[in-house]
Amino acid sequence: MTNNAKAILYMIAAMLTFTCVDAAVKVAGRFVTTGQLLLVVSIGSLFVFLPLMKRAGEAFFSRHVFHRAVIVRSVGELFAWFGLTEALRAAGLGTVTAVMQVQPLVVVLGAALFLAEPVGWRRWTAVIVGFVGVVVILGPGVSGLNAGLLWTIPAILGLTMRDLASRVLPPGVSTSFAVSWAMVVIIFYSVGLVAYEGGWSPVPGQAWLWMVLLVGLTSLGMALITIAMRTGEASVVAPLRYTRIVFGLGLAYVFFGEVPGATIWVGAALIVGAGLYSYWREMRVKAVA
């Protein structure tokens, strides 16, 4: 059953969690290669979700493994992780977070084109206002844009694939099942990537601490995002991704010394306003119904 108001809250929690993931990826990436980072996080996350599947009595191997939505979601997760990790190596956390905010608009377009979800003018208005906020932020208030930010393109496409596929997962597929098989795909890819990067390199103790933290945060974030996309309509939940930029700017300032300019605050205000309006609108619709 669709519950847009509850899905919005799940999405906000997911955005805060994934912002912490981005910060941890940026720090851990200073010590290890992309392949090593993806391999450790995916294996760790798999061992988090496998016991949850066992507890629920769900089989790891079933016919759902080959369901189109499960496959698309898993591939999307891979694209998202790889693209975002490379982008965070190339630019500041605040800048990458800002660029990534075009993704909600892509989700709404995908929901309208592929899922036949009705998108009224109010929803479009909320998305567009949030998108305008991103454009403002990417104006003179953001510096350091470079070619490395092109890695955000596969990340955006991957997140869109994951979110839309999560919305149409079969009823018999749990969040733990979907996340576990996404991790399996990333594990196989990461093994090849580690070999391509020259093999396994020594990992400092500090990096292990960050990667263990990443496993916990990633597992929580993936669970929240999957629940959010399965609970509410994609075109309603997607605008709440804009809250991630607010969390990202805060962490970028506290931990990396990235100082936002006036235009960034103006853009962030537009984004927050769009998100709050979306939630208020859904609560009002629910009350009238």
C-alpha positions as CSV (number, residue, x, y, z in Angstrom):
1,M,0.0,0.0,0.0
2,T,1.3,3.5,-0.9
3,N,1.9,5.8,2.1
4,N,3.6,8.9,0.7
5,A,3.8,10.8,4.0
6,K,5.7,7.9,5.7
7,A,7.9,7.4,2.7
8,I,9.0,11.1,2.8
9,L,10.3,10.6,6.4
10,Y,12.1,7.5,5.3
11,M,13.7,9.4,2.4
12,I,14.9,12.2,4.7
13,A,16.5,9.7,7.0
14,A,18.1,8.0,4.1
15,M,19.6,11.2,2.8
16,L,21.2,12.1,6.1
17,T,22.7,8.6,6.3
18,F,24.0,8.6,2.7
19,T,25.6,12.0,3.3
20,C,27.5,10.5,6.1
21,V,28.4,7.7,3.7
22,D,29.8,10.2,1.2
23,A,31.9,11.9,3.9
24,A,33.3,8.5,5.0
25,V,34.0,7.5,1.4
26,K,35.9,10.7,0.8
27,V,38.1,10.0,3.8
28,A,38.6,6.3,3.2
29,G,39.4,7.0,-0.4
30,R,42.6,8.7,0.7
31,F,44.0,5.4,1.9
32,V,42.6,2.7,-0.5
33,T,41.8,2.1,-4.1
34,T,38.2,2.3,-5.4
35,G,38.2,-1.5,-5.9
36,Q,39.3,-2.2,-2.4
37,L,36.7,0.2,-1.0
38,L,33.8,-1.2,-3.0
39,L,34.9,-4.8,-2.2
40,V,35.1,-4.3,1.6
41,V,31.9,-2.4,1.8
42,S,29.9,-4.8,-0.4
43,I,31.1,-7.9,1.5
44,G,30.4,-6.2,4.8
45,S,26.9,-5.1,3.8
46,L,26.2,-8.6,2.4
47,F,27.0,-10.1,5.8
48,V,24.7,-7.6,7.5
49,F,21.7,-8.5,5.3
50,L,22.1,-12.2,5.0
51,P,21.2,-12.9,8.7
52,L,18.1,-10.7,8.2
53,M,17.0,-12.9,5.3
54,K,17.6,-16.1,7.3
55,R,15.7,-14.7,10.3
56,A,12.7,-14.0,8.0
57,G,12.9,-17.5,6.5
58,E,13.7,-16.1,3.0
59,A,15.9,-18.2,0.7
60,F,18.9,-16.5,-0.8
61,F,18.5,-18.4,-4.1
62,S,15.0,-18.1,-5.6
63,R,13.3,-17.3,-8.9
64,H,13.3,-13.6,-8.0
65,V,17.0,-13.4,-8.5
66,F,16.4,-13.2,-12.3
67,H,13.4,-10.8,-12.0
68,R,14.0,-7.8,-14.2
69,A,13.5,-5.3,-11.4
70,V,16.1,-7.1,-9.2
71,I,18.6,-7.1,-12.0
72,V,18.1,-3.5,-12.9
73,R,18.3,-2.4,-9.3
74,S,21.5,-4.3,-8.7
75,V,23.2,-2.9,-11.8
76,G,22.0,0.6,-10.8
77,E,23.5,0.2,-7.4
78,L,26.9,-0.7,-9.0
79,F,26.8,2.3,-11.3
80,A,25.9,4.6,-8.4
81,W,28.6,3.4,-6.0
82,F,31.4,3.4,-8.6
83,G,30.5,6.8,-10.1
84,L,30.0,8.5,-6.7
85,T,33.3,7.1,-5.3
86,E,35.3,8.4,-8.2
87,A,33.5,11.8,-8.1
88,L,34.3,12.2,-4.4
89,R,37.9,11.6,-5.2
90,A,37.9,14.4,-7.7
91,A,36.0,17.2,-6.0
92,G,34.7,18.5,-2.7
93,L,31.9,16.9,-0.8
94,G,29.7,20.0,-1.1
95,T,30.3,20.3,-4.8
96,V,29.5,16.7,-5.6
97,T,26.4,16.7,-3.4
98,A,25.2,19.8,-5.2
99,V,25.7,18.3,-8.7
100,M,24.0,15.1,-7.6
101,Q,20.8,16.9,-6.9
102,V,19.7,16.8,-10.5
103,Q,18.9,13.1,-9.9
104,P,15.4,13.8,-8.4
105,L,14.3,15.4,-11.6
106,V,15.6,12.4,-13.6
107,V,13.6,10.1,-11.2
108,V,10.4,12.1,-11.8
109,L,10.9,11.9,-15.6
110,G,11.5,8.2,-15.3
111,A,8.5,7.6,-13.1
112,A,6.3,9.4,-15.6
113,L,7.8,7.7,-18.7
114,F,8.3,4.1,-17.4
115,L,6.0,3.7,-14.4
116,A,3.1,5.7,-15.7
117,E,2.8,7.6,-12.4
118,P,0.6,10.7,-12.5
119,V,2.7,13.8,-12.0
120,G,0.5,16.9,-11.4
121,W,1.6,20.5,-11.6
122,R,2.1,20.7,-7.8
123,R,4.7,17.9,-7.8
124,W,6.4,19.3,-10.9
125,T,6.5,22.7,-9.1
126,A,8.2,21.3,-6.0
127,V,10.8,19.5,-8.2
128,I,11.4,22.5,-10.4
129,V,11.8,24.8,-7.4
130,G,14.3,22.4,-5.9
131,F,16.1,22.1,-9.2
132,V,16.3,25.9,-9.4
133,G,18.0,25.9,-6.0
134,V,20.6,23.5,-7.4
135,V,21.2,25.8,-10.4
136,V,21.7,28.7,-8.0
137,I,24.2,26.7,-6.0
138,L,26.2,25.7,-9.1
139,G,26.6,29.4,-9.9
140,P,29.4,31.6,-8.6
141,G,29.1,30.1,-5.1
142,V,30.7,26.8,-6.1
143,S,34.4,26.5,-7.1
144,G,36.6,23.7,-8.1
145,L,34.3,22.2,-10.8
146,N,36.5,19.8,-12.9
147,A,36.3,17.0,-15.3
148,G,36.2,14.5,-12.5
149,L,32.6,15.6,-11.8
150,L,31.6,13.7,-15.0
151,W,31.6,10.6,-12.8
152,T,28.4,12.0,-11.3
153,I,26.7,11.0,-14.6
154,P,26.8,7.2,-14.0
155,A,26.1,7.8,-10.4
156,I,22.9,9.8,-11.2
157,L,21.8,7.2,-13.8
158,G,22.5,4.4,-11.4
159,L,20.6,5.9,-8.5
160,T,17.7,6.5,-10.9
161,M,17.7,2.9,-12.0
162,R,17.9,1.7,-8.4
163,D,15.0,3.9,-7.2
164,L,12.6,3.1,-10.1
165,A,13.4,-0.6,-9.9
166,S,12.8,-0.6,-6.1
167,R,9.3,0.8,-6.8
168,V,8.3,-2.2,-8.9
169,L,10.0,-5.0,-7.0
170,P,7.8,-8.1,-6.7
171,P,5.7,-8.3,-3.5
172,G,7.6,-11.5,-2.5
173,V,11.0,-9.7,-2.6
174,S,12.2,-8.2,0.7
175,T,14.5,-5.3,1.2
176,S,17.2,-7.6,2.5
177,F,16.9,-9.8,-0.6
178,A,17.2,-6.9,-3.0
179,V,20.1,-5.3,-1.2
180,S,22.0,-8.6,-0.8
181,W,21.9,-9.4,-4.5
182,A,23.0,-5.8,-5.3
183,M,26.0,-6.4,-3.1
184,V,26.8,-9.7,-4.9
185,V,26.9,-7.9,-8.2
186,I,29.3,-5.2,-6.7
187,I,31.5,-7.9,-5.1
188,F,32.0,-9.6,-8.5
189,Y,32.8,-6.3,-10.2
190,S,35.1,-5.2,-7.3
191,V,37.2,-8.3,-7.6
192,G,37.9,-7.6,-11.2
193,L,38.5,-3.9,-10.4
194,V,41.0,-4.7,-7.7
195,A,42.9,-6.9,-10.2
196,Y,42.8,-4.2,-12.8
197,E,44.2,-1.7,-10.3
198,G,47.2,-3.9,-9.6
199,G,46.0,-6.2,-6.9
200,W,45.4,-5.8,-3.2
201,S,47.5,-3.1,-1.5
202,P,48.2,-2.9,2.3
203,V,45.3,-1.1,4.1
204,P,46.2,1.2,7.1
205,G,44.4,0.6,10.3
206,Q,42.6,4.0,10.1
207,A,41.2,3.0,6.7
208,W,39.7,-0.2,8.2
209,L,37.9,1.8,10.8
210,W,36.4,4.1,8.2
211,M,35.4,1.1,6.0
212,V,33.7,-0.6,9.0
213,L,31.8,2.5,9.6
214,L,30.9,2.6,5.9
215,V,29.4,-0.9,6.1
216,G,27.1,0.1,8.9
217,L,26.0,3.4,7.4
218,T,25.6,1.9,3.9
219,S,23.5,-1.0,5.2
220,L,21.2,1.4,7.0
221,G,21.0,3.8,4.1
222,M,20.2,1.1,1.5
223,A,17.5,-0.2,3.8
224,L,15.9,3.2,4.3
225,I,16.0,4.2,0.6
226,T,14.5,0.9,-0.5
227,I,11.7,1.1,2.0
228,A,11.1,4.7,1.0
229,M,10.8,3.9,-2.7
230,R,8.6,0.9,-2.0
231,T,6.3,2.8,0.4
232,G,5.5,5.9,-1.6
233,E,5.3,7.0,-5.2
234,A,8.7,7.7,-6.8
235,S,7.6,11.1,-8.1
236,V,6.5,12.2,-4.6
237,V,9.5,10.8,-2.7
238,A,12.2,11.9,-5.2
239,P,12.1,15.7,-4.4
240,L,13.1,14.9,-0.8
241,R,16.6,13.9,-2.2
242,Y,17.2,17.7,-2.2
243,T,17.6,17.6,1.6
244,R,20.8,15.8,1.0
245,I,22.5,19.0,-0.2
246,V,21.7,20.6,3.2
247,F,23.3,17.7,5.1
248,G,26.2,17.7,2.6
249,L,27.0,21.3,3.0
250,G,27.0,21.0,6.8
251,L,29.3,18.0,6.9
252,A,31.6,19.6,4.2
253,Y,32.0,22.7,6.4
254,V,32.5,20.8,9.7
255,F,34.9,18.1,8.5
256,F,36.5,19.4,5.3
257,G,36.5,23.2,5.8
258,E,34.5,23.9,2.7
259,V,32.8,27.3,3.3
260,P,29.6,27.8,1.4
261,G,28.9,31.2,-0.2
262,A,25.7,33.3,-0.1
263,T,24.3,31.7,-3.3
264,I,24.7,28.3,-1.8
265,W,22.5,29.3,1.2
266,V,19.9,30.8,-1.1
267,G,19.8,27.6,-3.2
268,A,19.6,25.4,0.0
269,A,16.7,27.5,1.2
270,L,14.8,26.8,-2.1
271,I,15.6,23.1,-1.8
272,V,14.4,22.9,1.8
273,G,11.3,24.8,0.9
274,A,10.5,22.5,-1.9
275,G,10.9,19.5,0.4
276,L,8.8,20.9,3.2
277,Y,6.1,21.8,0.7
278,S,6.0,18.2,-0.6
279,Y,5.5,16.9,2.8
280,W,2.9,19.5,3.7
281,R,1.0,18.7,0.5
282,E,0.9,15.0,1.1
283,M,-0.2,15.5,4.7
284,R,-3.1,17.7,3.5
285,V,-4.1,15.3,0.8
286,K,-4.2,12.5,3.4
287,A,-6.2,14.6,5.8
288,V,-8.8,15.4,3.2
289,A,-9.1,11.8,2.1
